[in-house]
């Protein structure tokens, strides 16, 4: 009897050890940890439509983050188009976070109104030439390059701040540099106290949007110089650049692309990539970095180079399931990983226009306009996340 009990105990212990070993990873295995993703709201007001952060910008100083967007009157009804009252005034406003993107407070400094392009040509009487002398290296400097519409008669201008966006100077005229017009959004890199590299969308010869150029703003803001154009004038559009610089000095620019419908293919909307190895004078096209469609109208990219060296770009997804997605590169944009979904719970295609920064903890903070019920207002949503490996 004792032998039977001893054998039973030995068998039980052996089985227990086997089960425990199966539960624990071996030395050659690693535990898969799901990346952290948290959603917050930077702006919501009843009857208001918060829209298009990519048209204005995002800036940060560690965990202090400022995002700008349009505040419009909401129609209250989804009709398969932007749910904005056509005749309303559009205001450029801001939200600020002091804790890395988790809580936000809306700010309304005195800046130029963003007039709806459907009203036709915009009043430019308050646009001035910048006299120069701005210190772009000031620790609290930020600039916003923005637009009123996407035609040649819709002017663009730029503003700057030396107190982290609490007050703004301008608006200043953006030189057309020989093109029919400029449809500016914020994408710049400070090169020295008096110079910055600026990527802009300009209108085509026929006055429609558009193509991307590389320009230098020098003399502390007084002088615009065209450095190069990204590719030939497209039959559709190539707009809304997002740029970064490799360690070898190459500039990489992601652009929102539309190819028009042909007899055999529908319109195609995707994000493509250009590279310059000579400081922005000449460019080669590397091809698409997303699938051939990101949904009706497409969506612009937002690109961040992390302190770790990883590159990440985000974008709105305007096909079902609507939402926000991103990709990561570990070789400075030479190759990109699989598409990752941050969220896919949007109610319609009228969402996205992401802007993105890295907070002090190394997490990515992406802002965008969004809603989860078709007739609801658009909020400015924010997602704080650790990128997937």
C-alpha positions as CSV (number, residue, x, y, z in Angstrom):
1,X,0.0,0.0,0.0
2,X,2.8,2.4,0.9
3,X,4.5,1.7,-2.4
4,X,1.3,2.5,-4.3
5,X,1.0,5.8,-2.4
6,X,4.6,6.7,-3.0
7,X,4.2,6.0,-6.7
8,X,1.1,8.1,-6.9
9,X,2.8,11.0,-5.1
10,X,5.8,10.8,-7.5
11,X,3.5,10.7,-10.5
12,X,1.6,13.7,-9.2
13,X,4.8,15.7,-8.6
14,X,6.1,14.9,-12.0
15,X,2.9,16.0,-13.7
16,X,2.9,19.2,-11.6
17,X,6.5,20.1,-12.7
18,X,5.5,19.5,-16.4
19,X,2.5,21.8,-16.1
20,X,4.5,24.5,-14.4
21,X,7.2,24.3,-17.1
22,X,4.5,24.7,-19.8
23,X,3.2,27.9,-18.1
24,X,6.7,29.5,-17.9
25,X,8.6,30.7,-21.1
26,X,11.9,29.1,-21.7
27,X,15.1,31.1,-22.0
28,X,14.7,31.2,-25.7
29,X,11.1,32.5,-25.5
30,X,9.8,36.1,-24.8
31,X,6.5,37.2,-23.4
32,X,4.5,39.2,-25.9
33,X,3.4,42.5,-24.2
34,X,0.5,44.4,-25.8
35,X,1.5,48.0,-26.4
36,X,-0.3,50.6,-24.2
37,X,-3.0,52.6,-26.0
38,X,-5.2,55.2,-24.2
39,X,-7.7,57.6,-25.7
40,X,-8.5,61.1,-24.4
41,X,-10.4,64.2,-25.5
42,X,-8.6,67.5,-26.2
43,X,-11.7,69.5,-27.3
44,X,-15.5,69.0,-27.2
45,X,-18.2,71.7,-27.1
46,X,-21.9,71.1,-27.9
47,X,-22.9,72.3,-31.4
48,X,-19.3,72.8,-32.4
49,X,-17.1,71.0,-35.0
50,X,-13.5,70.7,-34.1
51,X,-11.6,69.8,-37.2
52,X,-8.4,69.3,-39.2
53,X,-5.4,69.6,-36.8
54,X,-3.1,68.8,-39.8
55,X,-4.1,72.2,-41.2
56,X,-2.5,74.0,-38.3
57,X,0.0,72.0,-36.2
58,X,1.2,70.5,-33.0
59,X,4.2,71.4,-30.9
60,X,5.7,70.2,-27.6
61,X,8.2,71.0,-24.9
62,X,8.6,67.7,-23.1
63,X,5.2,66.9,-21.6
64,X,3.8,70.4,-22.5
65,X,1.9,69.8,-25.7
66,X,0.0,72.4,-27.8
67,X,-2.3,71.4,-30.7
68,X,-4.2,73.7,-33.0
69,X,-7.3,73.1,-35.1
70,X,-10.5,74.7,-36.5
71,X,-13.6,75.5,-34.4
72,X,-16.7,75.6,-36.6
73,X,-20.4,75.5,-36.3
74,X,-21.7,71.9,-36.5
75,X,-24.7,71.1,-38.7
76,X,-26.0,68.5,-36.3
77,X,-26.6,66.0,-39.1
78,X,-24.4,63.6,-41.1
79,X,-24.9,64.0,-44.9
80,X,-21.8,62.3,-46.2
81,X,-19.8,65.5,-46.2
82,X,-18.0,67.7,-43.7
83,X,-20.7,68.5,-41.1
84,X,-20.0,72.3,-41.0
85,X,-22.5,75.1,-41.6
86,X,-21.2,76.6,-44.9
87,X,-21.7,80.3,-43.9
88,X,-20.1,80.0,-40.4
89,X,-16.9,81.6,-39.2
90,X,-14.0,79.3,-38.7
91,X,-11.7,80.0,-35.8
92,X,-8.1,78.8,-35.3
93,X,-8.0,77.7,-31.7
94,X,-5.7,75.6,-29.4
95,X,-5.7,73.0,-26.7
96,X,-2.8,72.6,-24.3
97,X,-1.7,69.6,-22.2
98,X,0.8,69.8,-19.3
99,X,0.9,66.1,-18.5
100,X,2.0,64.4,-21.7
101,X,-1.3,64.4,-23.5
102,X,-3.8,63.1,-20.9
103,X,-5.7,66.3,-19.8
104,X,-6.3,69.3,-22.0
105,X,-7.5,72.9,-21.7
106,X,-8.8,74.9,-24.6
107,X,-7.2,78.3,-25.4
108,X,-8.4,81.0,-27.8
109,X,-5.6,83.5,-28.4
110,X,-6.1,86.4,-30.8
111,X,-5.3,85.1,-34.2
112,X,-6.6,85.5,-37.8
113,X,-10.0,83.8,-38.5
114,X,-9.9,80.9,-41.0
115,X,-12.5,81.9,-43.6
116,X,-14.4,79.1,-45.4
117,X,-13.0,78.7,-48.9
118,X,-16.6,78.5,-50.3
119,X,-16.9,82.2,-49.7
120,X,-14.4,82.9,-52.5
121,X,-11.3,85.1,-52.3
122,X,-10.2,85.9,-48.7
123,X,-9.5,89.4,-47.4
124,X,-5.7,89.8,-47.2
125,X,-5.6,93.3,-45.8
126,X,-4.3,92.2,-42.5
127,X,-1.4,90.1,-43.9
128,X,2.0,91.8,-43.6
129,X,5.5,91.2,-44.8
130,X,7.7,89.7,-42.0
131,X,10.5,92.2,-41.2
132,X,12.8,89.4,-40.1
133,X,14.9,89.3,-37.0
134,X,13.1,86.4,-35.4
135,X,15.3,84.0,-33.3
136,X,14.1,80.6,-34.5
137,X,16.3,78.9,-31.9
138,X,14.5,80.6,-29.0
139,X,13.5,77.7,-26.6
140,X,9.8,78.7,-26.6
141,X,9.6,79.4,-30.3
142,X,6.9,77.7,-32.5
143,X,5.4,78.6,-35.9
144,X,2.2,77.8,-37.7
145,X,1.8,77.8,-41.5
146,X,-1.8,77.7,-42.5
147,X,-4.4,78.3,-45.2
148,X,-7.9,79.4,-46.0
149,X,-8.6,77.0,-48.9
150,X,-7.1,74.9,-51.6
151,X,-7.3,77.2,-54.6
152,X,-4.8,79.8,-55.9
153,X,-7.1,82.6,-54.8
154,X,-7.0,81.3,-51.1
155,X,-4.0,82.9,-49.4
156,X,-1.8,81.3,-46.9
157,X,0.0,82.9,-44.0
158,X,2.2,82.1,-41.1
159,X,2.3,83.1,-37.4
160,X,5.0,82.6,-34.8
161,X,5.2,82.6,-31.0
162,X,8.0,83.1,-28.5
163,X,6.0,81.9,-25.5
164,X,4.9,78.4,-26.4
165,X,1.8,79.6,-28.3
166,X,0.2,81.7,-25.6
167,X,0.5,84.8,-27.8
168,X,1.2,85.0,-31.6
169,X,2.7,87.5,-33.9
170,X,1.6,87.9,-37.5
171,X,-0.1,86.9,-39.8
172,X,2.7,87.2,-42.3
173,X,2.5,86.6,-46.1
174,X,4.0,83.5,-47.5
175,X,5.7,84.3,-50.8
176,X,4.3,82.3,-53.8
177,X,7.9,81.8,-55.1
178,X,6.7,81.8,-58.7
179,X,3.7,79.4,-58.2
180,X,0.0,80.3,-58.7
181,X,-0.6,80.1,-55.0
182,X,0.3,78.4,-51.7
183,X,-1.8,76.0,-49.6
184,X,0.3,75.9,-46.5
185,X,0.3,73.5,-43.5
186,X,2.8,73.3,-40.7
187,X,6.0,71.3,-41.5
188,X,9.3,73.0,-40.7
189,X,12.8,72.3,-39.3
190,X,14.9,75.0,-37.6
191,X,18.4,75.0,-39.2
192,X,19.9,77.9,-37.3
193,X,18.8,81.0,-35.3
194,X,17.9,82.7,-38.6
195,X,17.0,79.9,-41.0
196,X,14.4,77.1,-41.3
197,X,13.5,74.6,-43.9
198,X,9.8,74.7,-44.7
199,X,7.8,72.1,-46.8
200,X,4.7,73.6,-48.4
201,X,1.9,72.6,-50.8
202,X,1.5,75.0,-53.8
203,X,-1.2,75.1,-56.4
204,X,-0.7,73.8,-59.9
205,X,-0.5,75.9,-63.1
206,X,-4.3,75.7,-63.4
207,X,-4.8,77.0,-59.8
208,X,-5.9,73.7,-58.3
209,X,-4.1,71.8,-55.5
210,X,-1.4,70.8,-55.6
211,X,2.2,69.7,-55.3
212,X,4.9,69.9,-52.6
213,X,7.9,72.2,-52.6
214,X,10.9,72.5,-50.3
215,X,11.8,76.1,-49.4
216,X,14.1,78.0,-47.0
217,X,12.9,80.8,-44.8
218,X,15.9,83.0,-43.9
219,X,17.0,86.3,-42.4
220,X,14.9,85.5,-39.4
221,X,11.7,85.2,-41.4
222,X,12.1,88.0,-44.0
223,X,13.3,86.0,-47.1
224,X,11.7,83.0,-48.9
225,X,13.8,80.9,-51.3
226,X,12.6,77.9,-53.4
227,X,15.0,75.0,-53.1
228,X,13.2,72.3,-55.1
229,X,10.0,70.7,-56.1
230,X,9.0,67.1,-55.2
231,X,8.4,65.4,-58.6
232,X,6.7,66.7,-61.7
233,X,3.3,68.4,-61.5
234,X,0.8,65.6,-60.9
235,X,-2.4,64.9,-62.8
236,X,-4.2,64.5,-59.4
237,X,-2.6,66.0,-56.3
238,X,0.4,65.4,-54.0
239,X,-0.1,67.5,-50.9
240,X,0.4,67.9,-47.1
241,X,4.0,66.9,-46.5
242,X,5.4,65.4,-43.3
243,X,9.2,65.3,-43.2
244,X,12.2,64.0,-41.2
245,X,16.0,63.9,-41.7
246,X,18.1,60.8,-41.7
247,X,21.5,60.7,-39.8
248,X,23.3,60.8,-43.2
249,X,21.6,64.1,-44.0
250,X,18.9,62.8,-46.4
251,X,15.5,64.4,-46.2
252,X,12.5,62.1,-46.3
253,X,9.0,63.5,-47.0
254,X,5.7,61.6,-46.9
255,X,2.9,63.1,-49.0
256,X,-0.8,62.6,-49.4
257,X,-1.5,61.5,-53.0
258,X,-4.6,61.3,-55.2
259,X,-4.4,59.7,-58.6
260,X,-7.5,60.5,-60.8
261,X,-9.9,57.9,-62.1
262,X,-9.0,56.3,-65.4
263,X,-10.9,54.0,-67.8
264,X,-9.7,51.0,-65.8
265,X,-9.1,52.2,-62.3
266,X,-11.1,54.3,-59.8
267,X,-9.5,57.3,-57.9
268,X,-6.7,56.1,-55.7
269,X,-5.8,57.8,-52.4
270,X,-2.6,56.8,-50.5
271,X,0.6,58.1,-48.9
272,X,3.8,58.1,-50.9
273,X,7.5,58.9,-50.0
274,X,10.1,61.2,-51.5
275,X,13.8,61.4,-50.6
276,X,16.4,64.1,-51.2
277,X,20.2,63.6,-50.8
278,X,21.2,67.2,-51.7
279,X,19.5,69.3,-49.1
280,X,16.2,69.5,-50.9
281,X,17.2,70.6,-54.4
282,X,16.3,67.3,-56.2
283,X,14.0,64.5,-55.2
284,X,13.4,60.9,-56.0
285,X,10.1,59.1,-55.5
286,X,10.4,55.9,-53.4
287,X,6.8,54.8,-54.0
288,X,3.7,54.2,-51.8
289,X,4.1,53.5,-48.1
290,X,0.4,52.6,-47.6
291,X,-2.0,50.5,-49.6
292,X,-3.5,52.1,-52.7
293,X,-6.5,53.4,-50.7
294,X,-6.8,55.2,-47.4
295,X,-10.4,56.0,-48.1
296,X,-12.4,58.8,-49.9
297,X,-10.3,61.9,-50.2
298,X,-7.3,60.2,-48.5
299,X,-5.7,61.5,-45.3
300,X,-2.4,63.3,-44.6
301,X,0.5,61.7,-42.7
302,X,2.1,62.8,-39.4
303,X,5.7,61.8,-39.0
304,X,7.8,61.6,-35.8
305,X,11.4,60.5,-35.2
306,X,11.6,59.2,-31.7
307,X,14.6,59.7,-29.3
308,X,15.0,55.9,-29.6
309,X,15.7,56.2,-33.3
310,X,12.3,54.6,-34.4
311,X,10.3,56.5,-37.0
312,X,6.5,56.4,-36.9
313,X,3.8,58.0,-39.1
314,X,0.1,58.1,-38.4
315,X,-2.9,58.8,-40.6
316,X,-6.7,58.6,-40.7
317,X,-8.3,55.7,-42.3
318,X,-11.4,56.7,-44.3
319,X,-12.5,53.2,-45.4
320,X,-14.6,51.0,-43.2
321,X,-13.8,50.3,-40.4
322,X,-13.0,54.0,-40.1
323,X,-10.3,55.0,-37.6
324,X,-6.7,55.9,-37.0
325,X,-3.6,53.8,-38.1
326,X,0.1,54.0,-38.0
327,X,3.4,52.4,-39.3
328,X,6.9,52.1,-37.8
329,X,10.3,52.0,-39.4
330,X,13.6,51.0,-37.7
331,X,15.8,52.0,-40.6
332,X,14.9,55.6,-41.0
333,X,12.1,55.1,-43.5
334,X,13.9,52.8,-45.9
335,X,11.3,50.1,-45.0
336,X,8.1,50.3,-43.1
337,X,6.5,47.7,-40.8
338,X,2.9,46.3,-40.9
339,X,0.0,48.7,-40.6
340,X,-1.2,49.0,-37.0
341,X,-4.7,50.0,-35.9
342,X,-4.9,52.5,-33.0
343,X,-8.7,52.5,-33.2
344,X,-11.5,51.6,-35.6
345,X,-14.6,52.9,-33.9
346,X,-15.3,56.1,-35.9
347,X,-18.8,56.6,-37.2
348,X,-18.0,57.9,-40.7
349,X,-15.1,58.8,-43.0
350,X,-15.0,62.5,-41.9
351,X,-12.1,62.0,-39.4
352,X,-8.4,62.0,-39.1
353,X,-5.9,64.7,-40.1
354,X,-3.4,63.6,-37.4
355,X,-0.6,65.5,-35.8
356,X,1.9,63.7,-33.5
357,X,4.7,64.3,-31.1
358,X,6.7,62.2,-28.5
359,X,6.2,63.1,-24.9
360,X,8.8,63.1,-22.1
361,X,8.1,59.4,-21.3
362,X,8.8,58.3,-24.8
363,X,5.2,57.7,-25.7
364,X,3.6,58.9,-28.9
365,X,0.8,61.5,-28.6
366,X,-1.4,61.8,-31.7
367,X,-4.3,64.2,-32.1
368,X,-7.0,64.1,-34.7
369,X,-10.7,65.0,-35.3
370,X,-13.2,62.3,-34.7
371,X,-16.7,61.1,-33.8
372,X,-18.2,57.8,-32.9
373,X,-21.9,58.6,-33.7
374,X,-22.8,59.8,-37.2
375,X,-24.8,63.0,-36.2
376,X,-22.6,63.9,-33.3
377,X,-20.1,66.8,-33.1
378,X,-16.5,66.4,-34.1
379,X,-14.2,66.3,-31.2
380,X,-10.4,66.7,-31.1
381,X,-9.4,63.3,-29.8
382,X,-5.9,62.3,-28.6
383,X,-4.3,58.8,-28.3
384,X,-1.3,58.2,-26.2
385,X,0.5,55.0,-27.1
386,X,3.5,52.9,-27.2
387,X,4.2,51.8,-30.7
388,X,4.1,48.1,-31.6
389,X,7.4,46.4,-32.3
